[in-house]
């Protein structure tokens, strides 16, 4: 019971660290991200803007909701918004990779955690590589989304309470106030909390999982791919953040509770679940163009799952290979995160703008 209570406390610290990290990045990047979203000149720039903006605010729900709002206000066209929503899929997985770095001092644990984090990246990268050119030539995502949007634009939306935000907001607000709302101080505190929480979450999980808990994960929540995907979908809808959902799986993988094959469908369900926030925001506006953009994000994820799932050995293999490389040099994961999520999108926006 003491260990269970300690684990709940550590999970709370973990959630606070994730929320605080997002808030700190928002101080640095939200204004810049909003400016980026209104400067799309072509679909390729829109794609990289979606990646960079989401990496900055660490939330695809935030990026797509802002995009939907801009479309509803007439500041952004549907054609300009859809590539941003697609790019947001890649940017949202940066949080997983950052969380996995909390295991970097323990090689075996880090290898499992980093593979679990980057399998999400490789799914999104492969989905974009395969589907984005197809969308540019056939517009199948836009047409399907327009068909669905025209029929549901007048339905109206509803607000879902986010239980995680309700629990962690008082703590993050207090820390932000004590830090003088300094993004740098908040980021430093969030990283410290993250490393402490991960270090002891894994230690406690290894004790608690001996017996029933391990069996519960294997035979109930992650018994098969469909159940794991459904669990990721429902959990993400409940907390309205795929970053939180998938990041929570990283220490479970690090502790050896979940295999990469079990985590992969879970992340696919989380990818689909994160589209709900923008969908609700779009339905609230009642603007058909905004609903179309929200549906485009849904259609892209459904199509991505349909295409990539039969090819799942590719993202699983790439994630494993990168994790193997990363335990040979601790610089590799840091270079990977900075390059993929920040330097490459920023450089391509500059070069193609």
C-alpha distance (Angstrom), angle and dihedral (degrees) to the residues before:
residue distance angle dihedral
X1 . . .
X2 3.81 . .
X3 3.80 90.8 .
X4 3.81 91.0 47.1
X5 3.80 90.7 51.0
X6 3.80 90.3 48.0
X7 3.81 90.2 49.1
X8 3.82 90.9 53.0
X9 3.81 89.8 49.9
X10 3.81 90.8 49.4
X11 3.80 90.9 48.5
X12 3.79 88.4 52.6
X13 3.81 90.4 51.8
X14 3.81 88.3 47.3
X15 3.82 92.0 53.2
X16 3.81 90.7 46.1
X17 3.81 90.2 51.3
X18 3.82 91.9 51.6
X19 3.82 92.9 46.5
X20 3.80 91.9 44.7
X21 3.81 91.4 49.1
X22 3.79 89.5 52.5
X23 3.80 91.1 48.4
X24 3.80 91.8 49.4
X25 3.80 91.9 50.4
X26 3.79 88.7 47.2
X27 3.82 89.5 57.9
X28 3.80 88.4 52.9
X29 3.75 100.0 38.0
X30 3.81 117.4 16.4
X31 3.80 95.9 90.0
X32 3.78 90.9 44.7
X33 3.81 90.5 47.2
X34 3.80 91.8 52.0
X35 3.81 90.2 51.6
X36 3.81 90.1 48.8
X37 3.80 92.8 53.5
X38 3.79 92.3 59.2
X39 3.82 96.2 48.6
X40 3.82 101.9 68.4
X41 3.79 109.6 142.0
X42 3.81 98.9 169.5
X43 3.82 138.2 1.9
X44 3.81 94.0 -96.7
X45 3.80 92.3 54.2
X46 3.81 88.3 46.6
X47 3.80 90.3 54.3
X48 3.81 93.6 52.0
X49 3.81 91.6 42.2
X50 3.81 88.2 55.7
X51 3.82 90.1 51.9
X52 3.81 95.0 46.7
X53 3.81 96.9 41.2
X54 3.81 91.9 49.9
X55 3.81 91.9 46.0
X56 3.80 88.5 53.6
X57 3.81 96.8 49.5
X58 3.84 93.9 29.7
X59 3.77 94.3 -137.4
X60 3.78 129.8 94.9
X61 3.80 87.7 -167.5
X62 3.82 89.4 59.8
X63 3.81 93.3 46.9
X64 3.78 95.6 46.1
X65 3.82 92.5 43.1
X66 3.83 90.2 51.7
X67 3.80 88.9 47.0
X68 3.80 91.5 50.4
X69 3.81 89.5 49.6
X70 3.82 91.5 50.9
X71 3.81 90.8 49.7
X72 3.80 91.1 48.7
X73 3.82 89.4 50.9
X74 3.79 91.7 49.7
X75 3.83 93.7 -115.9
X76 3.81 92.9 116.2
X77 3.80 133.1 34.2
X78 3.79 125.5 -129.3
X79 3.82 90.5 -115.7
X80 3.81 90.0 52.7
X81 3.80 94.1 44.8
X82 3.81 100.9 50.6
X83 3.84 95.3 66.1
X84 3.82 88.8 49.6
X85 3.82 90.6 54.6
X86 3.81 90.0 49.0
X87 3.82 91.5 49.5
X88 3.80 90.3 49.2
X89 3.80 88.1 66.2
X90 3.81 90.2 65.5
X91 3.80 96.4 41.4
X92 3.80 94.6 53.1
X93 3.81 92.8 64.7
X94 3.83 92.4 65.1
X95 3.82 89.7 88.4
X96 3.81 91.7 61.3
X97 3.78 91.9 53.8
X98 3.80 92.2 47.8
X99 3.80 90.9 49.8
X100 3.80 91.6 50.0
X101 3.82 89.5 58.1
X102 3.78 86.9 70.9
X103 3.81 86.6 75.4
X104 3.80 95.4 48.9
X105 3.82 95.9 109.6
X106 3.84 91.0 60.0
X107 3.85 107.3 60.9
X108 3.82 101.6 -162.9
X109 3.79 92.3 43.7
X110 3.81 91.4 44.6
X111 3.80 93.0 51.0
X112 3.81 90.9 57.3
X113 3.81 94.0 41.9
X114 3.81 95.5 46.9
X115 3.81 92.4 48.2
X116 3.82 89.3 50.6
X117 3.81 90.1 51.0
X118 3.79 98.5 45.6
X119 3.80 97.0 44.8
X120 3.81 83.7 74.0
X121 3.81 89.6 52.7
X122 3.79 93.7 50.1
X123 3.80 93.0 48.8
X124 3.80 90.6 53.5
X125 3.81 94.0 43.2
X126 3.81 92.2 49.9
X127 3.81 92.0 45.8
X128 3.81 90.3 53.0
X129 3.81 93.1 45.3
X130 3.80 91.3 52.1
X131 3.80 103.3 34.3
X132 3.82 105.1 32.6
X133 3.85 95.2 65.1
X134 3.81 88.3 44.9
X135 3.80 90.4 51.9
X136 3.80 91.4 48.8
X137 3.82 91.3 54.2
X138 3.81 102.7 35.5
X139 3.85 104.4 18.8
X140 3.80 88.4 -143.2
X141 3.82 92.4 150.7
X142 3.81 93.3 49.6
X143 3.80 93.0 46.0
X144 3.80 94.5 47.8
X145 3.81 91.3 45.5
X146 3.82 91.5 48.0
X147 3.81 90.4 51.7
X148 3.81 92.0 51.4
X149 3.81 93.8 40.2
X150 3.80 93.6 53.5
X151 3.79 89.9 57.8
X152 3.79 99.6 43.2
X153 3.81 104.8 33.2
X154 3.81 92.0 99.9
X155 3.80 96.2 47.1
X156 3.81 95.2 92.3
X157 3.78 129.3 -140.8
X158 3.75 140.7 -105.7
X159 3.76 135.5 -146.7
X160 3.78 119.8 -115.0
X161 3.77 118.5 -154.6
X162 3.78 111.7 -124.2
X163 3.82 106.3 -138.8
X164 3.80 93.5 -165.6
X165 3.80 92.7 54.5
X166 3.80 91.0 47.2
X167 3.79 90.2 55.1
X168 3.81 101.7 40.4
X169 3.82 101.9 33.4
X170 3.84 94.8 82.3
X171 3.82 90.5 53.7
X172 3.81 95.4 44.3
X173 3.81 91.6 45.7
X174 3.82 90.5 51.5
X175 3.81 92.6 48.1
X176 3.81 91.3 46.8
X177 3.81 90.1 51.7
X178 3.82 92.6 47.8
X179 3.82 89.6 47.8
X180 3.79 90.9 51.8
X181 3.82 88.2 -117.2
X182 3.79 88.8 -71.5
X183 3.80 109.1 160.7
X184 3.83 91.9 -153.1
X185 3.83 94.4 52.6
X186 3.80 91.9 44.2
X187 3.81 90.5 50.7
X188 3.82 91.5 50.1
X189 3.81 91.5 50.1
X190 3.81 92.0 46.6
X191 3.83 91.4 51.9
X192 3.82 91.3 49.1
X193 3.82 91.1 49.3
X194 3.80 90.8 46.7
X195 3.80 94.9 52.8
X196 3.81 92.9 45.3
X197 3.81 93.4 46.8
X198 3.81 94.7 47.2
X199 3.79 93.7 46.0
X200 3.79 93.4 56.5
X201 3.82 99.0 31.4
X202 3.79 89.0 62.5
X203 3.82 92.2 45.4
X204 3.81 92.0 51.4
X205 3.80 94.0 42.9
X206 3.79 90.7 55.4
X207 3.81 89.1 58.0
X208 3.80 97.8 40.2
X209 3.79 96.9 46.4
X210 3.78 94.3 62.4
X211 3.79 98.5 109.9
X212 3.75 126.1 -12.5
X213 3.81 102.7 16.9
X214 3.79 93.1 54.0
X215 3.79 90.3 47.7
X216 3.83 89.9 48.2
X217 3.81 91.7 55.7
X218 3.79 93.9 45.5
X219 3.80 101.1 40.2
X220 3.82 102.5 31.0
X221 3.81 118.2 23.4
X222 3.80 98.2 26.7
X223 3.80 100.2 22.9
X224 3.80 92.6 126.8
X225 3.79 138.9 -3.3
X226 3.79 95.3 -97.2
X227 3.81 92.6 52.1
X228 3.82 92.4 46.5
X229 3.81 90.9 49.8
X230 3.81 92.0 47.8
X231 3.82 90.4 48.7
X232 3.82 90.9 51.8
X233 3.81 90.5 48.2
X234 3.81 96.2 49.0
X235 3.81 95.3 41.5
X236 3.82 91.6 50.5
X237 3.80 92.1 48.8
X238 3.81 88.5 51.7
X239 3.82 96.0 50.4
X240 3.84 94.9 28.8
X241 3.79 92.6 -137.9
X242 3.79 128.1 94.9
X243 3.81 87.6 -170.2
X244 3.80 90.8 64.5
X245 3.81 93.8 41.5
X246 3.78 97.2 49.4
X247 3.81 93.8 37.3
X248 3.79 88.9 56.3
X249 3.81 88.7 58.9
X250 3.83 92.4 55.2
X251 3.85 97.3 74.6
X252 3.82 89.2 42.2
X253 3.79 88.3 57.5
X254 3.79 91.0 43.6
X255 3.80 89.9 54.8
X256 3.80 89.9 51.2
X257 3.82 94.4 -114.3
X258 3.79 95.4 120.4
X259 3.77 130.3 37.2
X260 3.79 124.3 -137.7
X261 3.81 89.5 -110.9
X262 3.83 89.9 56.5
X263 3.79 94.3 46.2
X264 3.81 95.6 49.6
X265 3.85 97.7 70.5
X266 3.81 89.0 40.0
X267 3.83 89.8 59.6
X268 3.82 90.9 47.1
X269 3.80 89.7 55.6
X270 3.80 89.7 48.2
X271 3.82 90.1 51.4
X272 3.78 89.9 55.6
X273 3.80 94.0 42.4
X274 3.80 93.3 55.6
X275 3.81 90.7 63.8
X276 3.81 90.7 70.4
X277 3.83 95.4 77.6
X278 3.81 93.8 57.7
X279 3.79 90.2 42.2
X280 3.80 91.3 56.2
X281 3.80 90.8 45.8
X282 3.81 90.0 51.3
X283 3.80 94.2 47.7
X284 3.80 89.6 51.4
X285 3.82 90.3 57.6
X286 3.79 92.6 51.2
X287 3.82 88.6 -149.7
X288 3.79 111.1 138.2
X289 3.82 93.9 -146.6
X290 3.82 91.2 54.2
X291 3.81 92.0 48.8
X292 3.81 89.2 49.1
X293 3.81 90.9 56.1
X294 3.81 91.7 48.9
X295 3.80 90.6 50.0
X296 3.81 89.7 48.8
X297 3.80 88.6 62.0
X298 3.81 89.9 50.9
X299 3.81 93.4 46.9
X300 3.82 91.8 48.8
X301 3.80 92.2 53.3
X302 3.80 94.1 45.3
X303 3.81 90.7 48.8
X304 3.80 90.4 45.5
X305 3.80 91.8 54.0
X306 3.82 91.4 46.6
X307 3.82 92.1 51.3
X308 3.82 102.1 36.7
X309 3.81 100.6 39.7
X310 3.84 93.6 72.8
X311 3.83 87.0 47.5
X312 3.82 94.4 45.9
X313 3.80 92.8 127.7
X314 3.82 87.8 72.1
X315 3.85 99.1 59.9
X316 3.81 90.5 36.8
X317 3.80 90.9 52.1
X318 3.80 94.3 45.0
X319 3.82 92.1 49.5
X320 3.80 91.3 49.3
X321 3.81 92.1 47.7
X322 3.82 93.1 49.8
X323 3.81 90.8 47.6
X324 3.82 90.1 51.7
X325 3.81 90.4 51.9
X326 3.79 92.0 46.6
X327 3.79 95.9 59.0
X328 3.81 88.4 56.7
X329 3.80 91.8 58.3
X330 3.79 126.8 16.9
X331 3.80 89.6 -153.6
X332 3.82 92.3 67.9
X333 3.84 98.3 71.9
X334 3.82 91.7 45.1
X335 3.81 92.2 49.2
X336 3.81 89.6 45.4
X337 3.82 94.2 54.1
X338 3.81 95.7 44.5
X339 3.81 93.8 44.1
X340 3.82 101.3 43.5
X341 3.79 99.1 40.2
X342 3.79 103.3 32.1
X343 3.81 119.1 9.7
X344 3.81 99.3 44.1
X345 3.83 96.4 46.1
X346 3.82 91.9 43.8
X347 3.80 92.4 48.1
X348 3.81 93.8 47.2
X349 3.82 92.4 47.1
X350 3.81 88.4 52.6
X351 3.81 95.2 44.5
X352 3.83 96.6 44.9
X353 3.79 96.9 36.3
